[in-house]
Amino acid sequence: MKDLRLTKKDHSQNVTIILFWILFFICAILNIFPIVWAFINSMKVGDEFFEAESTLSLPKHWNFVNYKNVFRDFKYQDWGYLDMLKNSLWILVVKVFVNVLSSVLLAYALAKFRFPGDKFLYSVVIFANTIPIIGAGSSAFRLLSGMGMVNNPFLIWLAWAGGFDFAFIVLYGAFKGVSNSYSESARIDGANELTVLFRIVFPQVIPCIVAIAITQAVSVWNDYGTVMIYLREYPNLAYGLYVFNDAANFIENSKPIFFSAAIISCVPVIIIYACSQKLILTNMTTGGLKG
C-alpha cells in the first residue's frame, strides 16, 4: 500500500513537471516570436513588407544592408541613431545610479533604525507601490516644469531620486537579512554610521544591488514615456523608435529600417540579461518583503 501511494505521488509530480515545461515552452515561444518576426521583416527591401501576402513570409532576398542604413536613415528631427544611442546611455547610467543609490540609503535607514512612524512609513511605501496613482502624472509634470527640470538634463536627475519604489522593497528585505552583530561590533570599535553602511553592511548586499541595477537598466533602456514627457528635446532610442514607427508607414523602405533599428537596440539588453540571469534570479528570491 505504501509503495502504491509513493507511485501515485511520483506520477502526480511527473505530470506537474510536464505541465510546467509545456507552459514555459509556450511562454518562451510567445516572447521569442516578436524578435524573430522583426528580424525576418528587417531583411526585406522596398515595399516588400506591404506587398507580401503575409508579414510572416520570408524575404525574396536576405538584405543585410538595412542594418547599415540604420546609421544613415534612422533619424528623429536632427538626431541620428548614434546621437539617440548616446542619450540612451547617459539616461540609463544617471537614472539607474541615482535611483539605486537613493533606494539603498532609504532602505538601510528604514530597515536598521527604529524611530517613531517607521512601520507606518513602510506601509505607505508598500501601498504606493501596490496601488497605481494614475492621476499624479499631470501634477508631477507641472511640478517639474515649474522647477525647470523638463528638458533639462542637469536637473532632471533630481526627479529620479525618489527611492521609494520596487528597488526599495527588495533592498529593505536584503538589509533586514544582514545580522546586526556585524554593525554593533563595528560601532564598538569606533566606526561611524557611514563606515558601518559602506564597509560592513554594503558589501553583504552588493549582489542584490547589482541585480536591482540590471533589472532597472533593462526597464530604463526600453522606456520612451519618460523621455516623451520630460526630455523630448533629448530623445533616446526607445522614443526614436516610437516616433519613427509612425513615420515609416509613409516613407519608402522605412519599415525594414525600423525593424533593423529595433533588432540592434535589443542586442545590448539581451546580452546583459543573459549574462546576469542567474545573479538576478538568485538575489530576487533572497530579497522580498520582510518587516
N, C-alpha and C positions, 0 to 999 in steps of 0.2 A: 504493500500500500504506500509506503514511504517513497519507494523508487518511482511509483506511478505519479505521485504528487510532484516529485522533482522533474520528471519527464514533462509533465504539463507546464510547470513553471518555466523550464528551459524553452519549451515550444512557444509559449507566450512572449518570452523575451526575444526570441529569434524573429517572431512576427513583428514585434515593435521595432526592432532594429531595421528590418527590411522596409517597413513603412516610413521610418525616418530617412533612410537612404533615398527612397523614391521622392519624398518631399524635398529633400535637399537638392536632388538632381533637377527637379522641376524648377526650383528657385534659381539654381545656377544657370539653367538654360534661359530663363526669363531675364537674368541680369547680363548674360553674355550676348544674347541676341541683338540688342540695340547697337553694340560695338561692332559686331560682325556686319550688320546691315549698313552701318555708316561707312565701314571700310569698303564694302562692295561698291557702294554708290560714289565713294571718293575716287574710284578708278574710272568712272565714266567721263565722257567728254561731250562738250556742246550741250544740246538739248536731249541727249540720250536718257537722262534721268526722267524727263517729262514724256518722251515719246515711247518709252518702253511700256509693254502691256502691264508689267508689274515691277515695282521698285525692288523686288527680290531677284529679278533676272540678272544674270551675270553680265558684265560689260563685254562688248564685242572685242575690244582690245584693252588689255590692262594698261592703264595710263598712269604711270608714277609721276609724270611731270606736274600734276596738280599739287603735289606736296612741295615742289619747288616754287610754284606760282603763289603759294600761300604768302610767302615773304614779300611778294611784289603786289599782289592784287587784294589781299585781305586788309581792308582799311576801314576805319571809322573816323570821319572828318579828316583831320590831318594826322591821325595816329595810325601807324602801321603795326604789323604783327609784333615786331621786336619791341616797339615802344609800349604796346599794351602788355607784353611779357614783363618788361621792367616794372610797370605799375603793379602787376600781379605779385611780383616778388617782394617789392617793398611793403605792399599792403599786407601780404602774408606774414612777413617777418615781424613787422611792427605790431600788428593786431594780435598775433599769437603770443609774442613776448609780453606785451602789456597785459593781456587778459590772463595769461597763466601766472604771471608774477603777482598780480592783484589777487587772484584766487588763492595762491599759496599763502600770502600774508593774512588774508581774511580767514581762510580755513584753519590756519595754525592758531590764530588768536582765539577763534571760537571753540576749537577742539581742546586746547591746552590750558585755557584760563577760565576761571569762574568769576562771573560778575552779574549784577542784577539785570535780568531780562535776557540772558544768553539763550535760554531754552525757547523763549518767545521769538527771538530774532531768528533762530534756526528754523522754527516752524513757519515764519513768514517767508524765508528763503525757499523752503520746500513748497509752500503754497504758490509762490510766484513762479516757480519752475513747472508746476503742475497745471495751473490754470492760465491759458493764454490770454493776455490782456491786449486784444486787438486794437482797441480804441486809443492806446497810448502812442501809436505811430505818429499821428498828426501833431500831438502836443510835444513829442520828442523832437520832431523836425523844427517846430517853431522855437523851441528852447535852444537847440544847437545853432539854428540860423541867427537867432538874436545874440548868441555868444560869439558869432563869427567863425564857427567851426565848419560850416558847409563849404565844400570845395577849397578847404584849407588843410593841406597835408601836414602842416606844422602844429595844428591844434586838434585835428580830428582824433588823434590817439587818446585824448582825454575821455572821449565818449566810449572807448573800448576798455576802459579801466574799471568797469563796474565790479567785476569779480564774483558777484552772487549768481552764478549760473551752474550748468551741469558739472563743469570742472570743479567748482567749489564743493559740490556734494561728494564727488569721488575723492577729492583730496581731504575733505573732512574725515571720511572713513579711514583713509590711509594714515592720517595723523593720529586718529584715535587708536589705531593698531600699534603705534610705537609706544613702548614701555616708558613710563615716566621716570623710572630709576636712572636711565641714562642722563636725563636732564637734571635731576636732583644731584647726581654725582658731580656733574659739571658745575652747577651753581655752588656746591660746597667748595670746589677748587677755585672759585672766584670768577667764573665765566659770567658775562652779562647775557641778556636775553638774545641779542643778535648773534652772539657766539654760539649759544645753545641751538638757535634755529639753523644757522648756516654750517656749523661744524659738527653738530651732534644729530639733530633730527633730519635735516635736509638730505644728507647722504643716504638715509634709510628709505626715503620715498622717491629718490631720483627715478627709478624705473617707472613708477606710477606717473610722475610728472612728464617724463618723455612720452609715455603712451598717450596722455592727455594732449600734449602738444601736437603729436602726429595726427590724432583724430581731428583736432581743431584745424590743423593745416589743410587737411583734405576738404573740410567744410568751407574754409575761407577761400580756397582756390576755386571752388565751384560757385561761390556766392556772387551774384550780379545785383541783387536787390540793394545791398548797402551802397555799392558804387552808383547805381542808378539814382538813388535818393540823395546821398550825401557827397559823392565825389564824381559827379557827372563829367566834370572837366578833366578827370584823370581816369579814363576808362581802363579796366583790366580786361583780360582775355575773356572771362565769363560774360561780361557786359558787351564786349565787342561781338562775341558770337550771338548773343541775344538780339542785337540790333542788325547784324549782318544777315541773320536768317530771314528777316522780313524783306530786306533789300534784294536778297538772292532770287526771289521769285520774279523779279523784273529785269535782271541783268543776265546776259548770256553767259553760260558756263560758270555761274557763281555758285550754284548748288554743290557741284563736286568740290569746289574750293572750300566751301563752308564745311563739308564733311571732312575734308583733309585737315583743315584747321582744328576741328573738333577732335579728331584722332590724335594729332600731335599734342594737343593740350591735355589729353587724358594720360599720356605716357608718364609724365613725372609722378602723378599721384598713384598710378598703378604700381610703379616701381617702389615708391616709398611704402605703400601699404603692404605690398608683397614681402618686402624685406623685414618689415616690423610687425607682421601679423601675429606671431607668437607672443611678442612682447606686449602687444595691445590686449590680446585676449587674456593673458595671464594676469595682468595687473588690473584689468577692469573687473575681474572676478574677486580679487583680493580687496578692492575698494568697496564703495557702495554706501548704504545707509547704516550708520552706527551712531547712536546718540543716547 
